[in-house]
Amino acid sequence: MGEDAFRVERLRADPAVAAMLERICDITTMGFAAVARVTDTQWIACQVVDRIEFGLKRARNSR
């Protein structure tokens, strides 16, 4: 597993990140929050809170 993949997996598995995103949605009254790994060619959603059914799923790799 490469360094980037290791970092993404750590974020995916961290319950504190999920709790932080939930709290951000609570405080801001926004229905969506995410943490993503972004490069110039792709982004990977590491953790997602999607209360508005935006459709973005955790671990999705987009280019």
Secondary structure, DSSP 8 states (H G I E B T S, - for coil): --HHHHHHHHHHH-HHHHHHHHHHHHHH--SEEEEEEE-SS-EEEEEEEETT-----TT-EE-
